[in-house]
Amino acid sequence: MADDIRVNQIIAELHDVFDPEIPVNIYDLGLIYSVDVDEENKATIVMTLTAPGCPVADMIVQQVYDKGMGVDGVDDCFVDLTFEPPWDKSMMSEEAKLELGFF
């Protein structure tokens, strides 16, 4: 069972992570598939990138890890980078679509 308070804190922190080429945070871009914190205070964040060959992938994954570890009560963090399902524009929040001019 997820620790909802810590999950919400991690999600709030992820709103501060940006791909340097896109002026929208990775959470609103739909790059975060799930966030969970287990009974042992380990956070698991499943995420993707807009493209498998993203040149700043390592930097973004490290920032996600750092944000997870920065939440009080989280003792460990695992970032699972996946490309299934592949990301597409429909995964973006309405705010992100508006910001990027997709309306």
N, CA, C and O atoms as a GROMACS GRO file, in nm:
protein
  412
    1MET      N    1   0.085  -0.119   0.000
    1MET     CA    2   0.000   0.000   0.000
    1MET      C    3   0.088   0.124   0.000
    1MET      O    4   0.184   0.133   0.078
    2ALA      N    5   0.058   0.216  -0.085
    2ALA     CA    6   0.139   0.336  -0.100
    2ALA      C    7   0.120   0.429   0.018
    2ALA      O    8   0.012   0.437   0.076
    3ASP      N    9   0.224   0.499   0.053
    3ASP     CA   10   0.219   0.605   0.152
    3ASP      C   11   0.178   0.730   0.077
    3ASP      O   12   0.261   0.797   0.016
    4ASP      N   13   0.048   0.763   0.081
    4ASP     CA   14  -0.007   0.870  -0.002
    4ASP      C   15   0.058   1.006   0.023
    4ASP      O   16   0.075   1.085  -0.070
    5ILE      N   17   0.093   1.036   0.147
    5ILE     CA   18   0.154   1.165   0.177
    5ILE      C   19   0.288   1.177   0.108
    5ILE      O   20   0.318   1.278   0.045
    6ARG      N   21   0.371   1.074   0.121
    6ARG     CA   22   0.503   1.079   0.056
    6ARG      C   23   0.491   1.074  -0.095
    6ARG      O   24   0.567   1.141  -0.165
    7VAL      N   25   0.396   0.998  -0.147
    7VAL     CA   26   0.374   0.995  -0.292
    7VAL      C   27   0.339   1.134  -0.341
    7VAL      O   28   0.395   1.181  -0.440
    8ASN      N   29   0.249   1.202  -0.272
    8ASN     CA   30   0.210   1.338  -0.312
    8ASN      C   31   0.327   1.436  -0.300
    8ASN      O   32   0.339   1.528  -0.380
    9GLN      N   33   0.412   1.417  -0.199
    9GLN     CA   34   0.529   1.503  -0.184
    9GLN      C   35   0.627   1.481  -0.300
    9GLN      O   36   0.683   1.577  -0.353
   10ILE      N   37   0.647   1.356  -0.338
   10ILE     CA   38   0.736   1.327  -0.451
   10ILE      C   39   0.680   1.389  -0.579
   10ILE      O   40   0.753   1.452  -0.655
   11ILE      N   41   0.550   1.371  -0.602
   11ILE     CA   42   0.488   1.428  -0.721
   11ILE      C   43   0.506   1.580  -0.723
   11ILE      O   44   0.536   1.637  -0.827
   12ALA      N   45   0.488   1.644  -0.609
   12ALA     CA   46   0.507   1.789  -0.602
   12ALA      C   47   0.650   1.826  -0.639
   12ALA      O   48   0.673   1.923  -0.711
   13GLU      N   49   0.747   1.749  -0.591
   13GLU     CA   50   0.888   1.774  -0.622
   13GLU      C   51   0.917   1.753  -0.771
   13GLU      O   52   0.997   1.826  -0.829
   14LEU      N   53   0.851   1.655  -0.832
   14LEU     CA   54   0.875   1.626  -0.974
   14LEU      C   55   0.828   1.739  -1.065
   14LEU      O   56   0.870   1.747  -1.180
   15HIS      N   57   0.742   1.824  -1.014
   15HIS     CA   58   0.698   1.940  -1.092
   15HIS      C   59   0.813   2.041  -1.114
   15HIS      O   60   0.799   2.134  -1.192
   16ASP      N   61   0.925   2.021  -1.044
   16ASP     CA   62   1.041   2.109  -1.060
   16ASP      C   63   1.147   2.051  -1.153
   16ASP      O   64   1.254   2.109  -1.168
   17VAL      N   65   1.118   1.936  -1.216
   17VAL     CA   66   1.214   1.873  -1.307
   17VAL      C   67   1.169   1.901  -1.451
   17VAL      O   68   1.055   1.875  -1.488
   18PHE      N   69   1.261   1.955  -1.529
   18PHE     CA   70   1.231   1.993  -1.667
   18PHE      C   71   1.331   1.930  -1.763
   18PHE      O   72   1.449   1.916  -1.730
   19ASP      N   73   1.285   1.895  -1.881
   19ASP     CA   74   1.374   1.867  -1.992
   19ASP      C   75   1.422   2.005  -2.036
   19ASP      O   76   1.340   2.093  -2.059
   20PRO      N   77   1.554   2.026  -2.049
   20PRO     CA   78   1.602   2.160  -2.082
   20PRO      C   79   1.549   2.216  -2.214
   20PRO      O   80   1.554   2.338  -2.236
   21GLU      N   81   1.499   2.131  -2.303
   21GLU     CA   82   1.451   2.177  -2.432
   21GLU      C   83   1.300   2.203  -2.435
   21GLU      O   84   1.247   2.255  -2.533
   22ILE      N   85   1.230   2.165  -2.326
   22ILE     CA   86   1.084   2.178  -2.323
   22ILE      C   87   1.046   2.257  -2.198
   22ILE      O   88   1.084   2.219  -2.087
   23PRO      N   89   0.971   2.366  -2.213
   23PRO     CA   90   0.940   2.453  -2.099
   23PRO      C   91   0.824   2.404  -2.012
   23PRO      O   92   0.747   2.485  -1.959
   24VAL      N   93   0.810   2.272  -1.998
   24VAL     CA   94   0.703   2.213  -1.916
   24VAL      C   95   0.767   2.105  -1.831
   24VAL      O   96   0.855   2.032  -1.877
   25ASN      N   97   0.723   2.094  -1.706
   25ASN     CA   98   0.782   1.994  -1.618
   25ASN      C   99   0.748   1.851  -1.664
   25ASN      O  100   0.650   1.829  -1.735
   26ILE      N  101   0.830   1.756  -1.622
   26ILE     CA  102   0.815   1.618  -1.670
   26ILE      C  103   0.687   1.552  -1.622
   26ILE      O  104   0.636   1.461  -1.687
   27TYR      N  105   0.633   1.596  -1.509
   27TYR     CA  106   0.508   1.538  -1.461
   27TYR      C  107   0.392   1.578  -1.553
   27TYR      O  108   0.314   1.494  -1.594
   28ASP      N  109   0.383   1.706  -1.584
   28ASP     CA  110   0.276   1.753  -1.672
   28ASP      C  111   0.295   1.706  -1.816
   28ASP      O  112   0.199   1.697  -1.892
   29LEU      N  113   0.420   1.676  -1.853
   29LEU     CA  114   0.444   1.619  -1.986
   29LEU      C  115   0.393   1.476  -1.996
   29LEU      O  116   0.380   1.422  -2.106
   30GLY      N  117   0.364   1.414  -1.882
   30GLY     CA  118   0.316   1.276  -1.882
   30GLY      C  119   0.430   1.174  -1.883
   30GLY      O  120   0.409   1.058  -1.918
   31LEU      N  121   0.548   1.217  -1.844
   31LEU     CA  122   0.663   1.126  -1.844
   31LEU      C  123   0.669   1.039  -1.719
   31LEU      O  124   0.743   0.940  -1.717
   32ILE      N  125   0.593   1.073  -1.617
   32ILE     CA  126   0.589   0.993  -1.494
   32ILE      C  127   0.467   0.901  -1.502
   32ILE      O  128   0.353   0.947  -1.501
   33TYR      N  129   0.493   0.771  -1.508
   33TYR     CA  130   0.384   0.674  -1.518
   33TYR      C  131   0.329   0.636  -1.382
   33TYR      O  132   0.208   0.616  -1.369
   34SER      N  133   0.415   0.625  -1.281
   34SER     CA  134   0.365   0.593  -1.147
   34SER      C  135   0.468   0.630  -1.042
   34SER      O  136   0.588   0.634  -1.068
   35VAL      N  137   0.417   0.657  -0.921
   35VAL     CA  138   0.500   0.684  -0.805
   35VAL      C  139   0.442   0.601  -0.691
   35VAL      O  140   0.321   0.603  -0.668
   36ASP      N  141   0.528   0.528  -0.621
   36ASP     CA  142   0.482   0.445  -0.510
   36ASP      C  143   0.586   0.451  -0.399
   36ASP      O  144   0.706   0.463  -0.426
   37VAL      N  145   0.541   0.444  -0.276
   37VAL     CA  146   0.630   0.432  -0.161
   37VAL      C  147   0.581   0.312  -0.081
   37VAL      O  148   0.465   0.308  -0.040
   38ASP      N  149   0.670   0.214  -0.060
   38ASP     CA  150   0.627   0.093   0.009
   38ASP      C  151   0.645   0.104   0.161
   38ASP      O  152   0.686   0.208   0.213
   39GLU      N  153   0.613  -0.004   0.231
   39GLU     CA  154   0.618  -0.006   0.377
   39GLU      C  155   0.759   0.010   0.431
   39GLU      O  156   0.778   0.045   0.547
   40GLU      N  157   0.859  -0.015   0.348
   40GLU     CA  158   0.998  -0.001   0.390
   40GLU      C  159   1.055   0.136   0.351
   40GLU      O  160   1.177   0.157   0.354
   41ASN      N  161   0.966   0.227   0.316
   41ASN     CA  162   1.002   0.365   0.280
   41ASN      C  163   1.089   0.374   0.154
   41ASN      O  164   1.170   0.465   0.140
   42LYS      N  165   1.070   0.279   0.064
   42LYS     CA  166   1.140   0.282  -0.065
   42LYS      C  167   1.043   0.337  -0.170
   42LYS      O  168   0.933   0.285  -0.189
   43ALA      N  169   1.088   0.442  -0.238
   43ALA     CA  170   1.008   0.500  -0.345
   43ALA      C  171   1.044   0.431  -0.476
   43ALA      O  172   1.161   0.405  -0.504
   44THR      N  173   0.944   0.404  -0.556
   44THR     CA  174   0.964   0.353  -0.692
   44THR      C  175   0.892   0.449  -0.786
   44THR      O  176   0.772   0.473  -0.773
   45ILE      N  177   0.968   0.502  -0.880
   45ILE     CA  178   0.914   0.596  -0.977
   45ILE      C  179   0.933   0.536  -1.115
   45ILE      O  180   1.046   0.514  -1.159
   46VAL      N  181   0.822   0.510  -1.183
   46VAL     CA  182   0.828   0.456  -1.319
   46VAL      C  183   0.808   0.574  -1.414
   46VAL      O  184   0.711   0.649  -1.403
   47MET      N  185   0.903   0.588  -1.506
   47MET     CA  186   0.897   0.703  -1.595
   47MET      C  187   0.945   0.666  -1.735
   47MET      O  188   1.000   0.558  -1.758
   48THR      N  189   0.924   0.758  -1.826
   48THR     CA  190   0.972   0.742  -1.962
   48THR      C  191   1.033   0.874  -2.007
   48THR      O  192   1.043   0.969  -1.929
   49LEU      N  193   1.073   0.879  -2.130
   49LEU     CA  194   1.124   1.002  -2.191
   49LEU      C  195   1.048   1.025  -2.320
   49LEU      O  196   0.982   0.934  -2.370
   50THR      N  197   1.055   1.146  -2.374
   50THR     CA  198   0.983   1.174  -2.498
   50THR      C  199   1.039   1.094  -2.614
   50THR      O  200   0.969   1.067  -2.711
   51ALA      N  201   1.168   1.054  -2.604
   51ALA     CA  202   1.231   0.974  -2.708
   51ALA      C  203   1.342   0.889  -2.645
   51ALA      O  204   1.412   0.936  -2.556
   52PRO      N  205   1.358   0.764  -2.691
   52PRO     CA  206   1.461   0.678  -2.632
   52PRO      C  207   1.603   0.736  -2.642
   52PRO      O  208   1.685   0.708  -2.555
   53GLY      N  209   1.632   0.814  -2.742
   53GLY     CA  210   1.766   0.868  -2.759
   53GLY      C  211   1.786   1.005  -2.695
   53GLY      O  212   1.876   1.079  -2.736
   54CYS      N  213   1.706   1.040  -2.599
   54CYS     CA  214   1.712   1.170  -2.535
   54CYS      C  215   1.854   1.198  -2.485
   54CYS      O  216   1.907   1.120  -2.405
   55PRO      N  217   1.917   1.307  -2.531
   55PRO     CA  218   2.056   1.333  -2.493
   55PRO      C  219   2.075   1.370  -2.346
   55PRO      O  220   2.187   1.364  -2.295
   56VAL      N  221   1.969   1.409  -2.276
   56VAL     CA  222   1.980   1.446  -2.135
   56VAL      C  223   1.913   1.343  -2.044
   56VAL      O  224   1.877   1.374  -1.930
   57ALA      N  225   1.897   1.222  -2.094
   57ALA     CA  226   1.829   1.116  -2.017
   57ALA      C  227   1.893   1.095  -1.880
   57ALA      O  228   1.823   1.091  -1.779
   58ASP      N  229   2.024   1.081  -1.876
   58ASP     CA  230   2.091   1.056  -1.748
   58ASP      C  231   2.066   1.168  -1.650
   58ASP      O  232   2.043   1.143  -1.531
   59MET      N  233   2.071   1.291  -1.697
   59MET     CA  234   2.049   1.406  -1.610
   59MET      C  235   1.907   1.406  -1.554
   59MET      O  236   1.887   1.430  -1.435
   60ILE      N  237   1.808   1.379  -1.639
   60ILE     CA  238   1.669   1.380  -1.594
   60ILE      C  239   1.644   1.267  -1.494
   60ILE      O  240   1.581   1.289  -1.391
   61VAL      N  241   1.693   1.148  -1.524
   61VAL     CA  242   1.675   1.034  -1.432
   61VAL      C  243   1.741   1.065  -1.298
   61VAL      O  244   1.684   1.034  -1.193
   62GLN      N  245   1.858   1.126  -1.299
   62GLN     CA  246   1.926   1.162  -1.174
   62GLN      C  247   1.845   1.264  -1.096
   62GLN      O  248   1.835   1.255  -0.973
   63GLN      N  249   1.788   1.362  -1.164
   63GLN     CA  250   1.706   1.462  -1.096
   63GLN      C  251   1.582   1.398  -1.034
   63GLN      O  252   1.543   1.434  -0.923
   64VAL      N  253   1.521   1.302  -1.106
   64VAL     CA  254   1.404   1.232  -1.052
   64VAL      C  255   1.444   1.155  -0.926
   64VAL      O  256   1.373   1.160  -0.825
   65TYR      N  257   1.556   1.085  -0.932
   65TYR     CA  258   1.607   1.012  -0.815
   65TYR      C  259   1.630   1.109  -0.699
   65TYR      O  260   1.586   1.083  -0.586
   66ASP      N  261   1.697   1.219  -0.726
   66ASP     CA  262   1.727   1.316  -0.621
   66ASP      C  263   1.599   1.372  -0.558
   66ASP      O  264   1.593   1.390  -0.437
   67LYS      N  265   1.498   1.398  -0.640
   67LYS     CA  266   1.371   1.450  -0.587
   67LYS      C  267   1.304   1.346  -0.497
   67LYS      O  268   1.251   1.379  -0.391
   68GLY      N  269   1.307   1.219  -0.539
   68GLY     CA  270   1.251   1.113  -0.457
   68GLY      C  271   1.323   1.100  -0.324
   68GLY      O  272   1.260   1.090  -0.219
   69MET      N  273   1.456   1.101  -0.329
   69MET     CA  274   1.536   1.088  -0.207
   69MET      C  275   1.525   1.210  -0.117
   69MET      O  276   1.551   1.201   0.003
   70GLY      N  277   1.487   1.324  -0.173
   70GLY     CA  278   1.478   1.446  -0.095
   70GLY      C  279   1.353   1.458  -0.010
   70GLY      O  280   1.341   1.552   0.069
   71VAL      N  281   1.260   1.365  -0.025
   71VAL     CA  282   1.137   1.370   0.053
   71VAL      C  283   1.162   1.305   0.190
   71VAL      O  284   1.214   1.194   0.198
   72ASP      N  285   1.124   1.376   0.296
   72ASP     CA  286   1.140   1.323   0.431
   72ASP      C  287   1.072   1.188   0.445
   72ASP      O  288   0.958   1.170   0.404
   73GLY      N  289   1.144   1.094   0.504
   73GLY     CA  290   1.089   0.961   0.528
   73GLY      C  291   1.115   0.862   0.416
   73GLY      O  292   1.086   0.743   0.433
   74VAL      N  293   1.167   0.906   0.303
   74VAL     CA  294   1.203   0.814   0.195
   74VAL      C  295   1.347   0.772   0.218
   74VAL      O  296   1.438   0.856   0.219
   75ASP      N  297   1.368   0.641   0.237
   75ASP     CA  298   1.502   0.589   0.268
   75ASP      C  299   1.577   0.541   0.145
   75ASP      O  300   1.699   0.530   0.148
   76ASP      N  301   1.506   0.511   0.037
   76ASP     CA  302   1.568   0.463  -0.086
   76ASP      C  303   1.475   0.497  -0.202
   76ASP      O  304   1.354   0.514  -0.183
   77CYS      N  305   1.531   0.507  -0.320
   77CYS     CA  306   1.451   0.542  -0.437
   77CYS      C  307   1.502   0.464  -0.556
   77CYS      O  308   1.623   0.456  -0.579
   78PHE      N  309   1.411   0.407  -0.632
   78PHE     CA  310   1.443   0.336  -0.755
   78PHE      C  311   1.367   0.403  -0.868
   78PHE      O  312   1.245   0.417  -0.863
   79VAL      N  313   1.440   0.443  -0.971
   79VAL     CA  314   1.379   0.504  -1.089
   79VAL      C  315   1.382   0.398  -1.200
   79VAL      O  316   1.488   0.357  -1.245
   80ASP      N  317   1.264   0.357  -1.241
   80ASP     CA  318   1.249   0.256  -1.347
   80ASP      C  319   1.219   0.329  -1.477
   80ASP      O  320   1.107   0.377  -1.498
   81LEU      N  321   1.318   0.336  -1.566
   81LEU     CA  322   1.301   0.401  -1.695
   81LEU      C  323   1.249   0.298  -1.794
   81LEU      O  324   1.312   0.194  -1.817
   82THR      N  325   1.133   0.327  -1.852
   82THR     CA  326   1.069   0.234  -1.944
   82THR      C  327   1.026   0.307  -2.070
   82THR      O  328   1.010   0.429  -2.070
   83PHE      N  329   1.007   0.233  -2.175
   83PHE     CA  330   0.954   0.290  -2.299
   83PHE      C  331   0.828   0.215  -2.342
   83PHE      O  332   0.787   0.222  -2.458
   84GLU      N  333   0.767   0.145  -2.248
   84GLU     CA  334   0.641   0.075  -2.272
   84GLU      C  335   0.540   0.120  -2.169
   84GLU      O  336   0.564   0.098  -2.050
   85PRO      N  337   0.432   0.180  -2.204
   85PRO     CA  338   0.399   0.219  -2.341
   85PRO      C  339   0.483   0.339  -2.383
   85PRO      O  340   0.527   0.417  -2.298
   86PRO      N  341   0.504   0.354  -2.512
   86PRO     CA  342   0.578   0.471  -2.558
   86PRO      C  343   0.501   0.599  -2.529
   86PRO      O  344   0.378   0.603  -2.536
   87TRP      N  345   0.576   0.703  -2.497
   87TRP     CA  346   0.514   0.832  -2.469
   87TRP      C  347   0.456   0.892  -2.598
   87TRP      O  348   0.514   0.879  -2.706
   88ASP      N  349   0.343   0.959  -2.583
   88ASP     CA  350   0.290   1.040  -2.693
   88ASP      C  351   0.221   1.163  -2.634
   88ASP      O  352   0.198   1.170  -2.514
   89LYS      N  353   0.189   1.257  -2.718
   89LYS     CA  354   0.136   1.386  -2.674
   89LYS      C  355   0.006   1.375  -2.596
   89LYS      O  356  -0.027   1.465  -2.518
   90SER      N  357  -0.068   1.268  -2.614
   90SER     CA  358  -0.195   1.253  -2.542
   90SER      C  359  -0.174   1.233  -2.392
   90SER      O  360  -0.269   1.246  -2.315
   91MET      N  361  -0.052   1.202  -2.350
   91MET     CA  362  -0.023   1.179  -2.208
   91MET      C  363   0.000   1.310  -2.131
   91MET      O  364   0.010   1.309  -2.009
   92MET      N  365   0.008   1.420  -2.203
   92MET     CA  366   0.034   1.549  -2.140
   92MET      C  367  -0.092   1.602  -2.071
   92MET      O  368  -0.204   1.573  -2.112
   93SER      N  369  -0.069   1.679  -1.965
   93SER     CA  370  -0.182   1.744  -1.898
   93SER      C  371  -0.238   1.852  -1.990
   93SER      O  372  -0.172   1.894  -2.085
   94GLU      N  373  -0.359   1.896  -1.961
   94GLU     CA  374  -0.421   2.003  -2.038
   94GLU      C  375  -0.335   2.130  -2.030
   94GLU      O  376  -0.320   2.202  -2.129
   95GLU      N  377  -0.278   2.157  -1.912
   95GLU     CA  378  -0.193   2.274  -1.895
   95GLU      C  379  -0.071   2.267  -1.984
   95GLU      O  380  -0.032   2.366  -2.046
   96ALA      N  381  -0.010   2.149  -1.992
   96ALA     CA  382   0.109   2.132  -2.076
   96ALA      C  383   0.075   2.151  -2.223
   96ALA      O  384   0.150   2.214  -2.297
   97LYS      N  385  -0.038   2.096  -2.265
   97LYS     CA  386  -0.079   2.112  -2.405
   97LYS      C  387  -0.102   2.260  -2.439
   97LYS      O  388  -0.065   2.307  -2.546
   98LEU      N  389  -0.163   2.331  -2.345
   98LEU     CA  390  -0.188   2.473  -2.365
   98LEU      C  391  -0.055   2.549  -2.372
   98LEU      O  392  -0.034   2.632  -2.461
   99GLU      N  393   0.036   2.520  -2.278
   99GLU     CA  394   0.167   2.586  -2.274
   99GLU      C  395   0.245   2.566  -2.402
   99GLU      O  396   0.314   2.657  -2.448
  100LEU      N  397   0.235   2.447  -2.460
  100LEU     CA  398   0.310   2.414  -2.581
  100LEU      C  399   0.234   2.443  -2.710
  100LEU      O  400   0.285   2.418  -2.819
  101GLY      N  401   0.113   2.494  -2.696
  101GLY     CA  402   0.036   2.535  -2.814
  101GLY      C  403  -0.027   2.421  -2.890
  101GLY      O  404  -0.041   2.430  -3.012
  102PHE      N  405  -0.066   2.314  -2.820
  102PHE     CA  406  -0.130   2.201  -2.886
  102PHE      C  407  -0.282   2.212  -2.892
  102PHE      O  408  -0.350   2.114  -2.923
  103PHE      N  409  -0.335   2.330  -2.861
  103PHE     CA  410  -0.480   2.352  -2.871
  103PHE      C  411  -0.507   2.449  -2.983
  103PHE      O  412  -0.623   2.482  -3.009
   0.00000   0.00000   0.00000
